[in-house]
């Protein structure tokens, strides 16, 4: 079975698009495309999925089937919210609340329709399936 990253790269390459070209056609920041293709983002918003499927000429369900569903985390919402705050405040060395391994963290910068900057904390575990995607 293909990964989400492999699927997106293959479809993009079949259409002769660069990552930047795909980002521009989808009206999605290049960093989002790069994160998906690098396997850092394993889940995406409905809007992103629909934009990608339209440009890549595939059914949104094909993409959704390859995404990882992290809605069944065994971690409480309070812990996740606390981690989000720590990420936004620049804390380093965070550990996964599920297995204790290192968390890879970053802050995604997006702009809303009124051109206001929105910061979204992101994290994924280096060992298990734990991920903060919104």
KOLKERO-978554 format. One record per atom (N, C-alpha, C): chain; y, z, x. Coordinates in nm, 2 decimals. Example, Ala and Ser with C-alpha at 12.3 -4.5 7.8 and 13.67 -1.06 7.14 Angstrom:
2
<site kette="A" py="-0.57" pz="0.78" px="1.32"/>
<site kette="A" py="-0.45" pz="0.78" px="1.23"/>
<site kette="A" py="-0.33" pz="0.78" px="1.32"/>
<site kette="A" py="-0.22" pz="0.71" px="1.28"/>
<site kette="A" py="-0.11" pz="0.71" px="1.37"/>
<site kette="A" py="0.00" pz="0.79" px="1.29"/>
This chain:
134
<site kette="A" py="-0.12" pz="0.00" px="0.08"/>
<site kette="A" py="0.00" pz="0.00" px="0.00"/>
<site kette="A" py="0.12" pz="0.00" px="0.09"/>
<site kette="A" py="0.22" pz="-0.07" px="0.05"/>
<site kette="A" py="0.35" pz="-0.08" px="0.12"/>
<site kette="A" py="0.44" pz="0.04" px="0.10"/>
<site kette="A" py="0.52" pz="0.07" px="0.19"/>
<site kette="A" py="0.62" pz="0.17" px="0.17"/>
<site kette="A" py="0.74" pz="0.11" px="0.11"/>
<site kette="A" py="0.83" pz="0.19" px="0.06"/>
<site kette="A" py="0.96" pz="0.14" px="0.00"/>
<site kette="A" py="1.04" pz="0.07" px="0.11"/>
<site kette="A" py="1.04" pz="0.12" px="0.23"/>
<site kette="A" py="1.12" pz="0.06" px="0.34"/>
<site kette="A" py="1.06" pz="-0.08" px="0.36"/>
<site kette="A" py="0.93" pz="-0.10" px="0.37"/>
<site kette="A" py="0.87" pz="-0.23" px="0.40"/>
<site kette="A" py="0.89" pz="-0.33" px="0.29"/>
<site kette="A" py="0.88" pz="-0.28" px="0.17"/>
<site kette="A" py="0.91" pz="-0.37" px="0.05"/>
<site kette="A" py="1.05" pz="-0.42" px="0.05"/>
<site kette="A" py="1.15" pz="-0.34" px="0.07"/>
<site kette="A" py="1.29" pz="-0.38" px="0.07"/>
<site kette="A" py="1.31" pz="-0.48" px="0.18"/>
<site kette="A" py="1.26" pz="-0.44" px="0.30"/>
<site kette="A" py="1.28" pz="-0.53" px="0.42"/>
<site kette="A" py="1.22" pz="-0.67" px="0.40"/>
<site kette="A" py="1.10" pz="-0.67" px="0.34"/>
<site kette="A" py="1.03" pz="-0.80" px="0.32"/>
<site kette="A" py="1.10" pz="-0.88" px="0.22"/>
<site kette="A" py="1.14" pz="-0.82" px="0.11"/>
<site kette="A" py="1.22" pz="-0.90" px="0.00"/>
<site kette="A" py="1.35" pz="-0.95" px="0.06"/>
<site kette="A" py="1.42" pz="-0.87" px="0.14"/>
<site kette="A" py="1.54" pz="-0.91" px="0.20"/>
<site kette="A" py="1.52" pz="-1.02" px="0.29"/>
<site kette="A" py="1.42" pz="-1.01" px="0.38"/>
<site kette="A" py="1.39" pz="-1.12" px="0.47"/>
<site kette="A" py="1.35" pz="-1.25" px="0.40"/>
<site kette="A" py="1.28" pz="-1.24" px="0.30"/>
<site kette="A" py="1.23" pz="-1.36" px="0.22"/>
<site kette="A" py="1.36" pz="-1.44" px="0.17"/>
<site kette="A" py="1.46" pz="-1.36" px="0.14"/>
<site kette="A" py="1.58" pz="-1.43" px="0.09"/>
<site kette="A" py="1.68" pz="-1.46" px="0.20"/>
<site kette="A" py="1.64" pz="-1.43" px="0.32"/>
<site kette="A" py="1.73" pz="-1.47" px="0.44"/>
<site kette="A" py="1.86" pz="-1.39" px="0.45"/>
<site kette="A" py="1.85" pz="-1.26" px="0.40"/>
<site kette="A" py="1.96" pz="-1.17" px="0.40"/>
<site kette="A" py="1.95" pz="-1.07" px="0.51"/>
<site kette="A" py="2.07" pz="-1.04" px="0.57"/>
<site kette="A" py="2.07" pz="-0.93" px="0.67"/>
<site kette="A" py="2.09" pz="-0.80" px="0.58"/>
<site kette="A" py="2.08" pz="-0.69" px="0.65"/>
<site kette="A" py="2.10" pz="-0.56" px="0.58"/>
<site kette="A" py="2.24" pz="-0.56" px="0.53"/>
<site kette="A" py="2.34" pz="-0.61" px="0.61"/>
<site kette="A" py="2.48" pz="-0.61" px="0.57"/>
<site kette="A" py="2.50" pz="-0.70" px="0.45"/>
<site kette="A" py="2.43" pz="-0.82" px="0.45"/>
<site kette="A" py="2.44" pz="-0.91" px="0.34"/>
<site kette="A" py="2.39" pz="-0.85" px="0.21"/>
<site kette="A" py="2.28" pz="-0.78" px="0.22"/>
<site kette="A" py="2.22" pz="-0.72" px="0.10"/>
<site kette="A" py="2.31" pz="-0.61" px="0.05"/>
<site kette="A" py="2.37" pz="-0.53" px="0.14"/>
<site kette="A" py="2.46" pz="-0.43" px="0.10"/>
<site kette="A" py="2.58" pz="-0.49" px="0.03"/>
<site kette="A" py="2.63" pz="-0.59" px="0.08"/>
<site kette="A" py="2.75" pz="-0.66" px="0.02"/>
<site kette="A" py="2.72" pz="-0.71" px="-0.12"/>
<site kette="A" py="2.60" pz="-0.78" px="-0.13"/>
<site kette="A" py="2.57" pz="-0.84" px="-0.26"/>
<site kette="A" py="2.54" pz="-0.73" px="-0.36"/>
<site kette="A" py="2.48" pz="-0.62" px="-0.32"/>
<site kette="A" py="2.45" pz="-0.51" px="-0.41"/>
<site kette="A" py="2.57" pz="-0.42" px="-0.44"/>
<site kette="A" py="2.67" pz="-0.44" px="-0.36"/>
<site kette="A" py="2.79" pz="-0.35" px="-0.36"/>
<site kette="A" py="2.75" pz="-0.20" px="-0.34"/>
<site kette="A" py="2.66" pz="-0.19" px="-0.23"/>
<site kette="A" py="2.61" pz="-0.06" px="-0.19"/>
<site kette="A" py="2.65" pz="-0.04" px="-0.04"/>
<site kette="A" py="2.69" pz="0.08" px="0.00"/>
<site kette="A" py="2.72" pz="0.10" px="0.14"/>
<site kette="A" py="2.61" pz="0.06" px="0.23"/>
<site kette="A" py="2.64" pz="-0.01" px="0.34"/>
<site kette="A" py="2.54" pz="-0.05" px="0.44"/>
<site kette="A" py="2.45" pz="0.07" px="0.48"/>
<site kette="A" py="2.51" pz="0.19" px="0.50"/>
<site kette="A" py="2.44" pz="0.31" px="0.54"/>
<site kette="A" py="2.33" pz="0.34" px="0.44"/>
<site kette="A" py="2.34" pz="0.31" px="0.32"/>
<site kette="A" py="2.24" pz="0.34" px="0.22"/>
<site kette="A" py="2.12" pz="0.24" px="0.24"/>
<site kette="A" py="2.15" pz="0.12" px="0.26"/>
<site kette="A" py="2.05" pz="0.02" px="0.29"/>
<site kette="A" py="1.97" pz="0.05" px="0.42"/>
<site kette="A" py="2.05" pz="0.09" px="0.52"/>
<site kette="A" py="1.99" pz="0.13" px="0.65"/>
<site kette="A" py="1.90" pz="0.25" px="0.63"/>
<site kette="A" py="1.94" pz="0.35" px="0.55"/>
<site kette="A" py="1.86" pz="0.47" px="0.53"/>
<site kette="A" py="1.73" pz="0.44" px="0.45"/>
<site kette="A" py="1.74" pz="0.35" px="0.36"/>
<site kette="A" py="1.62" pz="0.31" px="0.28"/>
<site kette="A" py="1.52" pz="0.24" px="0.37"/>
<site kette="A" py="1.57" pz="0.14" px="0.45"/>
<site kette="A" py="1.49" pz="0.06" px="0.54"/>
<site kette="A" py="1.43" pz="0.14" px="0.66"/>
<site kette="A" py="1.50" pz="0.25" px="0.69"/>
<site kette="A" py="1.45" pz="0.34" px="0.80"/>
<site kette="A" py="1.35" pz="0.44" px="0.75"/>
<site kette="A" py="1.33" pz="0.44" px="0.62"/>
<site kette="A" py="1.24" pz="0.54" px="0.56"/>
<site kette="A" py="1.30" pz="0.68" px="0.54"/>
<site kette="A" py="1.43" pz="0.69" px="0.55"/>
<site kette="A" py="1.50" pz="0.82" px="0.53"/>
<site kette="A" py="1.52" pz="0.85" px="0.39"/>
<site kette="A" py="1.55" pz="0.75" px="0.31"/>
<site kette="A" py="1.57" pz="0.77" px="0.16"/>
<site kette="A" py="1.45" pz="0.71" px="0.10"/>
<site kette="A" py="1.38" pz="0.80" px="0.03"/>
<site kette="A" py="1.26" pz="0.76" px="-0.04"/>
<site kette="A" py="1.27" pz="0.77" px="-0.19"/>
<site kette="A" py="1.39" pz="0.79" px="-0.24"/>
<site kette="A" py="1.42" pz="0.80" px="-0.38"/>
<site kette="A" py="1.56" pz="0.75" px="-0.40"/>
<site kette="A" py="1.59" pz="0.67" px="-0.50"/>
<site kette="A" py="1.72" pz="0.62" px="-0.52"/>
<site kette="A" py="1.77" pz="0.64" px="-0.67"/>
<site kette="A" py="1.90" pz="0.63" px="-0.69"/>
<site kette="A" py="1.95" pz="0.64" px="-0.82"/>
<site kette="A" py="1.91" pz="0.51" px="-0.90"/>
<site kette="A" py="1.92" pz="0.52" px="-1.03"/>
<site kette="A" py="1.89" pz="0.41" px="-1.12"/>
<site kette="A" py="1.98" pz="0.29" px="-1.09"/>
<site kette="A" py="2.11" pz="0.32" px="-1.07"/>
<site kette="A" py="2.21" pz="0.22" px="-1.04"/>
<site kette="A" py="2.17" pz="0.14" px="-0.91"/>
<site kette="A" py="2.14" pz="0.21" px="-0.81"/>
<site kette="A" py="2.10" pz="0.15" px="-0.68"/>
<site kette="A" py="1.98" pz="0.07" px="-0.70"/>
<site kette="A" py="1.88" pz="0.12" px="-0.77"/>
<site kette="A" py="1.75" pz="0.05" px="-0.79"/>
<site kette="A" py="1.78" pz="-0.08" px="-0.87"/>
<site kette="A" py="1.86" pz="-0.07" px="-0.97"/>
<site kette="A" py="1.89" pz="-0.19" px="-1.05"/>
<site kette="A" py="1.97" pz="-0.30" px="-0.97"/>
<site kette="A" py="2.06" pz="-0.25" px="-0.89"/>
<site kette="A" py="2.14" pz="-0.34" px="-0.80"/>
<site kette="A" py="2.05" pz="-0.41" px="-0.70"/>
<site kette="A" py="1.96" pz="-0.34" px="-0.64"/>
<site kette="A" py="1.87" pz="-0.39" px="-0.54"/>
<site kette="A" py="1.77" pz="-0.49" px="-0.61"/>
<site kette="A" py="1.72" pz="-0.45" px="-0.72"/>
<site kette="A" py="1.62" pz="-0.54" px="-0.79"/>
<site kette="A" py="1.68" pz="-0.67" px="-0.83"/>
<site kette="A" py="1.81" pz="-0.67" px="-0.87"/>
<site kette="A" py="1.87" pz="-0.79" px="-0.92"/>
<site kette="A" py="1.89" pz="-0.88" px="-0.80"/>
<site kette="A" py="1.94" pz="-0.83" px="-0.69"/>
<site kette="A" py="1.97" pz="-0.92" px="-0.57"/>
<site kette="A" py="1.84" pz="-0.96" px="-0.51"/>
<site kette="A" py="1.74" pz="-0.87" px="-0.50"/>
<site kette="A" py="1.61" pz="-0.90" px="-0.44"/>
<site kette="A" py="1.52" pz="-0.98" px="-0.53"/>
<site kette="A" py="1.56" pz="-1.00" px="-0.65"/>
<site kette="A" py="1.48" pz="-1.08" px="-0.75"/>
<site kette="A" py="1.34" pz="-1.02" px="-0.78"/>
<site kette="A" py="1.34" pz="-0.89" px="-0.81"/>
<site kette="A" py="1.22" pz="-0.83" px="-0.84"/>
<site kette="A" py="1.25" pz="-0.73" px="-0.96"/>
<site kette="A" py="1.14" pz="-0.68" px="-1.02"/>
<site kette="A" py="1.15" pz="-0.59" px="-1.13"/>
<site kette="A" py="1.18" pz="-0.45" px="-1.07"/>
<site kette="A" py="1.28" pz="-0.38" px="-1.14"/>
<site kette="A" py="1.31" pz="-0.24" px="-1.09"/>
<site kette="A" py="1.19" pz="-0.15" px="-1.08"/>
<site kette="A" py="1.09" pz="-0.18" px="-1.17"/>
<site kette="A" py="0.97" pz="-0.10" px="-1.17"/>
<site kette="A" py="0.89" pz="-0.11" px="-1.04"/>
<site kette="A" py="0.90" pz="-0.23" px="-0.98"/>
<site kette="A" py="0.83" pz="-0.25" px="-0.85"/>
<site kette="A" py="0.88" pz="-0.16" px="-0.74"/>
<site kette="A" py="1.01" pz="-0.14" px="-0.74"/>
<site kette="A" py="1.08" pz="-0.05" px="-0.65"/>
<site kette="A" py="1.04" pz="0.10" px="-0.68"/>
<site kette="A" py="1.06" pz="0.13" px="-0.81"/>
<site kette="A" py="1.03" pz="0.27" px="-0.86"/>
<site kette="A" py="0.89" pz="0.31" px="-0.82"/>
<site kette="A" py="0.79" pz="0.22" px="-0.83"/>
<site kette="A" py="0.66" pz="0.26" px="-0.80"/>
<site kette="A" py="0.64" pz="0.30" px="-0.65"/>
<site kette="A" py="0.73" pz="0.25" px="-0.56"/>
<site kette="A" py="0.71" pz="0.28" px="-0.42"/>
<site kette="A" py="0.80" pz="0.41" px="-0.38"/>
<site kette="A" py="0.88" pz="0.45" px="-0.47"/>
<site kette="A" py="0.96" pz="0.57" px="-0.44"/>
<site kette="A" py="0.88" pz="0.69" px="-0.45"/>
<site kette="A" py="0.92" pz="0.80" px="-0.38"/>
<site kette="A" py="0.86" pz="0.93" px="-0.39"/>
<site kette="A" py="0.93" pz="1.01" px="-0.49"/>
<site kette="A" py="0.85" pz="1.08" px="-0.57"/>
<site kette="A" py="0.91" pz="1.16" px="-0.68"/>
<site kette="A" py="0.91" pz="1.31" px="-0.62"/>
<site kette="A" py="1.04" pz="1.35" px="-0.60"/>
<site kette="A" py="1.05" pz="1.49" px="-0.55"/>
<site kette="A" py="1.10" pz="1.58" px="-0.66"/>
<site kette="A" py="1.08" pz="1.55" px="-0.78"/>
<site kette="A" py="1.13" pz="1.64" px="-0.89"/>
<site kette="A" py="1.03" pz="1.75" px="-0.91"/>
<site kette="A" py="0.92" pz="1.75" px="-0.84"/>
<site kette="A" py="0.82" pz="1.85" px="-0.86"/>
<site kette="A" py="0.82" pz="1.95" px="-0.74"/>
<site kette="A" py="0.93" pz="1.97" px="-0.67"/>
<site kette="A" py="0.94" pz="2.06" px="-0.56"/>
<site kette="A" py="0.90" pz="2.20" px="-0.61"/>
<site kette="A" py="0.83" pz="2.27" px="-0.52"/>
<site kette="A" py="0.79" pz="2.41" px="-0.55"/>
<site kette="A" py="0.91" pz="2.50" px="-0.51"/>
<site kette="A" py="1.02" pz="2.45" px="-0.47"/>
<site kette="A" py="1.13" pz="2.53" px="-0.43"/>
<site kette="A" py="1.23" pz="2.54" px="-0.54"/>
<site kette="A" py="1.28" pz="2.67" px="-0.55"/>
<site kette="A" py="1.38" pz="2.69" px="-0.66"/>
<site kette="A" py="1.51" pz="2.62" px="-0.65"/>
<site kette="A" py="1.57" pz="2.59" px="-0.76"/>
<site kette="A" py="1.70" pz="2.52" px="-0.76"/>
<site kette="A" py="1.80" pz="2.60" px="-0.68"/>
<site kette="A" py="1.80" pz="2.73" px="-0.68"/>
<site kette="A" py="1.89" pz="2.81" px="-0.61"/>
<site kette="A" py="1.88" pz="2.79" px="-0.46"/>
<site kette="A" py="1.76" pz="2.78" px="-0.41"/>
<site kette="A" py="1.74" pz="2.75" px="-0.27"/>
<site kette="A" py="1.79" pz="2.61" px="-0.23"/>
<site kette="A" py="1.76" pz="2.51" px="-0.31"/>
<site kette="A" py="1.81" pz="2.38" px="-0.29"/>
<site kette="A" py="1.96" pz="2.37" px="-0.29"/>
<site kette="A" py="2.02" pz="2.44" px="-0.38"/>
<site kette="A" py="2.17" pz="2.44" px="-0.39"/>
<site kette="A" py="2.23" pz="2.51" px="-0.27"/>
<site kette="A" py="2.16" pz="2.61" px="-0.22"/>
<site kette="A" py="2.21" pz="2.68" px="-0.10"/>
<site kette="A" py="2.20" pz="2.59" px="0.02"/>
<site kette="A" py="2.09" pz="2.52" px="0.03"/>
<site kette="A" py="2.07" pz="2.42" px="0.14"/>
<site kette="A" py="2.18" pz="2.31" px="0.14"/>
<site kette="A" py="2.21" pz="2.27" px="0.02"/>
<site kette="A" py="2.31" pz="2.16" px="0.00"/>
<site kette="A" py="2.44" pz="2.21" px="0.06"/>
<site kette="A" py="2.48" pz="2.34" px="0.02"/>
<site kette="A" py="2.61" pz="2.40" px="0.07"/>
<site kette="A" py="2.61" pz="2.41" px="0.22"/>
<site kette="A" py="2.49" pz="2.45" px="0.28"/>
<site kette="A" py="2.48" pz="2.47" px="0.42"/>
<site kette="A" py="2.50" pz="2.33" px="0.49"/>
<site kette="A" py="2.44" pz="2.23" px="0.44"/>
<site kette="A" py="2.45" pz="2.10" px="0.49"/>
<site kette="A" py="2.60" pz="2.05" px="0.49"/>
<site kette="A" py="2.66" pz="2.07" px="0.37"/>
<site kette="A" py="2.80" pz="2.03" px="0.36"/>
<site kette="A" py="2.90" pz="2.11" px="0.45"/>
<site kette="A" py="2.86" pz="2.23" px="0.48"/>
<site kette="A" py="2.94" pz="2.31" px="0.57"/>
<site kette="A" py="2.90" pz="2.29" px="0.72"/>
<site kette="A" py="2.81" pz="2.20" px="0.75"/>
<site kette="A" py="2.78" pz="2.16" px="0.89"/>
<site kette="A" py="2.68" pz="2.25" px="0.96"/>
<site kette="A" py="2.61" pz="2.33" px="0.88"/>
<site kette="A" py="2.51" pz="2.42" px="0.95"/>
<site kette="A" py="2.40" pz="2.33" px="1.01"/>
<site kette="A" py="2.35" pz="2.37" px="1.12"/>
<site kette="A" py="2.25" pz="2.30" px="1.19"/>
<site kette="A" py="2.12" pz="2.38" px="1.20"/>
<site kette="A" py="2.01" pz="2.33" px="1.24"/>
<site kette="A" py="1.89" pz="2.40" px="1.26"/>
<site kette="A" py="1.83" pz="2.45" px="1.14"/>
<site kette="A" py="1.85" pz="2.38" px="1.03"/>
<site kette="A" py="1.79" pz="2.43" px="0.90"/>
<site kette="A" py="1.64" pz="2.40" px="0.90"/>
<site kette="A" py="1.57" pz="2.49" px="0.83"/>
<site kette="A" py="1.42" pz="2.48" px="0.82"/>
<site kette="A" py="1.38" pz="2.45" px="0.68"/>
<site kette="A" py="1.27" pz="2.38" px="0.66"/>
<site kette="A" py="1.21" pz="2.34" px="0.53"/>
<site kette="A" py="1.17" pz="2.47" px="0.46"/>
<site kette="A" py="1.21" pz="2.48" px="0.33"/>
<site kette="A" py="1.17" pz="2.60" px="0.26"/>
<site kette="A" py="1.03" pz="2.59" px="0.21"/>
<site kette="A" py="0.96" pz="2.48" px="0.23"/>
<site kette="A" py="0.82" pz="2.46" px="0.19"/>
<site kette="A" py="0.73" pz="2.49" px="0.30"/>
<site kette="A" py="0.76" pz="2.44" px="0.42"/>
<site kette="A" py="0.66" pz="2.46" px="0.53"/>
<site kette="A" py="0.72" pz="2.52" px="0.66"/>
<site kette="A" py="0.85" pz="2.53" px="0.66"/>
<site kette="A" py="0.92" pz="2.60" px="0.78"/>
<site kette="A" py="0.95" pz="2.50" px="0.89"/>
<site kette="A" py="0.91" pz="2.37" px="0.88"/>
<site kette="A" py="0.94" pz="2.28" px="0.99"/>
<site kette="A" py="1.09" pz="2.24" px="0.98"/>
<site kette="A" py="1.14" pz="2.17" px="1.08"/>
<site kette="A" py="1.28" pz="2.13" px="1.09"/>
<site kette="A" py="1.32" pz="2.03" px="0.98"/>
<site kette="A" py="1.44" pz="2.05" px="0.93"/>
<site kette="A" py="1.49" pz="1.96" px="0.83"/>
<site kette="A" py="1.59" pz="1.86" px="0.91"/>
<site kette="A" py="1.58" pz="1.74" px="0.87"/>
<site kette="A" py="1.67" pz="1.64" px="0.92"/>
<site kette="A" py="1.78" pz="1.63" px="0.81"/>
<site kette="A" py="1.90" pz="1.65" px="0.85"/>
<site kette="A" py="2.01" pz="1.66" px="0.75"/>
<site kette="A" py="2.12" pz="1.55" px="0.78"/>
<site kette="A" py="2.19" pz="1.51" px="0.68"/>
<site kette="A" py="2.30" pz="1.43" px="0.69"/>
<site kette="A" py="2.39" pz="1.44" px="0.57"/>
<site kette="A" py="2.51" pz="1.38" px="0.58"/>
<site kette="A" py="2.60" pz="1.38" px="0.46"/>
<site kette="A" py="2.63" pz="1.23" px="0.43"/>
<site kette="A" py="2.59" pz="1.19" px="0.31"/>
<site kette="A" py="2.62" pz="1.05" px="0.27"/>
<site kette="A" py="2.76" pz="1.05" px="0.21"/>
<site kette="A" py="2.84" pz="0.95" px="0.26"/>
<site kette="A" py="2.97" pz="0.93" px="0.21"/>
<site kette="A" py="2.97" pz="0.81" px="0.11"/>
<site kette="A" py="3.01" pz="0.84" px="-0.01"/>
<site kette="A" py="3.02" pz="0.73" px="-0.11"/>
<site kette="A" py="3.16" pz="0.74" px="-0.18"/>
<site kette="A" py="3.20" pz="0.63" px="-0.24"/>
<site kette="A" py="3.32" pz="0.63" px="-0.31"/>
<site kette="A" py="3.30" pz="0.60" px="-0.46"/>
<site kette="A" py="3.36" pz="0.67" px="-0.55"/>
<site kette="A" py="3.35" pz="0.64" px="-0.69"/>
<site kette="A" py="3.43" pz="0.52" px="-0.73"/>
<site kette="A" py="3.44" pz="0.49" px="-0.86"/>
<site kette="A" py="3.51" pz="0.37" px="-0.91"/>
<site kette="A" py="3.66" pz="0.39" px="-0.89"/>
<site kette="A" py="3.71" pz="0.51" px="-0.87"/>
<site kette="A" py="3.85" pz="0.53" px="-0.85"/>
<site kette="A" py="3.88" pz="0.55" px="-0.70"/>
<site kette="A" py="3.79" pz="0.51" px="-0.62"/>
<site kette="A" py="3.80" pz="0.51" px="-0.47"/>
<site kette="A" py="3.82" pz="0.65" px="-0.42"/>
<site kette="A" py="3.76" pz="0.75" px="-0.49"/>
<site kette="A" py="3.76" pz="0.89" px="-0.44"/>
<site kette="A" py="3.63" pz="0.91" px="-0.35"/>
<site kette="A" py="3.65" pz="0.98" px="-0.24"/>
<site kette="A" py="3.54" pz="1.00" px="-0.15"/>
<site kette="A" py="3.45" pz="1.11" px="-0.21"/>
<site kette="A" py="3.32" pz="1.08" px="-0.21"/>
<site kette="A" py="3.22" pz="1.18" px="-0.26"/>
<site kette="A" py="3.12" pz="1.21" px="-0.14"/>
<site kette="A" py="3.09" pz="1.33" px="-0.12"/>
<site kette="A" py="3.00" pz="1.37" px="-0.01"/>
<site kette="A" py="2.87" pz="1.42" px="-0.07"/>
<site kette="A" py="2.76" pz="1.36" px="-0.03"/>
<site kette="A" py="2.63" pz="1.40" px="-0.09"/>
<site kette="A" py="2.54" pz="1.45" px="0.02"/>
<site kette="A" py="2.50" pz="1.58" px="0.02"/>
<site kette="A" py="2.41" pz="1.63" px="0.12"/>
<site kette="A" py="2.27" pz="1.57" px="0.10"/>
<site kette="A" py="2.21" pz="1.53" px="0.21"/>
<site kette="A" py="2.07" pz="1.48" px="0.21"/>
<site kette="A" py="1.99" pz="1.55" px="0.32"/>
<site kette="A" py="1.86" pz="1.56" px="0.30"/>
<site kette="A" py="1.77" pz="1.62" px="0.39"/>
<site kette="A" py="1.63" pz="1.58" px="0.37"/>
<site kette="A" py="1.55" pz="1.57" px="0.47"/>
<site kette="A" py="1.41" pz="1.56" px="0.46"/>
<site kette="A" py="1.34" pz="1.63" px="0.57"/>
<site kette="A" py="1.22" pz="1.68" px="0.53"/>
<site kette="A" py="1.14" pz="1.76" px="0.63"/>
<site kette="A" py="1.07" pz="1.66" px="0.73"/>
<site kette="A" py="1.05" pz="1.71" px="0.85"/>
<site kette="A" py="0.98" pz="1.64" px="0.95"/>
<site kette="A" py="0.83" pz="1.65" px="0.94"/>
<site kette="A" py="0.78" pz="1.74" px="0.85"/>
<site kette="A" py="0.64" pz="1.75" px="0.84"/>
<site kette="A" py="0.58" pz="1.73" px="0.70"/>
<site kette="A" py="0.65" pz="1.78" px="0.60"/>
<site kette="A" py="0.59" pz="1.77" px="0.46"/>
<site kette="A" py="0.68" pz="1.68" px="0.38"/>
<site kette="A" py="0.66" pz="1.67" px="0.25"/>
<site kette="A" py="0.73" pz="1.58" px="0.16"/>
<site kette="A" py="0.86" pz="1.63" px="0.11"/>
<site kette="A" py="0.90" pz="1.75" px="0.15"/>
<site kette="A" py="1.03" pz="1.81" px="0.09"/>
<site kette="A" py="1.15" pz="1.72" px="0.13"/>
<site kette="A" py="1.23" pz="1.69" px="0.03"/>
<site kette="A" py="1.35" pz="1.61" px="0.05"/>
<site kette="A" py="1.46" pz="1.65" px="-0.05"/>
<site kette="A" py="1.58" pz="1.65" px="0.00"/>
<site kette="A" py="1.70" pz="1.67" px="-0.09"/>
<site kette="A" py="1.76" pz="1.53" px="-0.10"/>
<site kette="A" py="1.77" pz="1.47" px="-0.22"/>
<site kette="A" py="1.82" pz="1.34" px="-0.23"/>
<site kette="A" py="1.94" pz="1.32" px="-0.31"/>
<site kette="A" py="2.00" pz="1.43" px="-0.36"/>
<site kette="A" py="2.12" pz="1.41" px="-0.44"/>
<site kette="A" py="2.22" pz="1.52" px="-0.41"/>
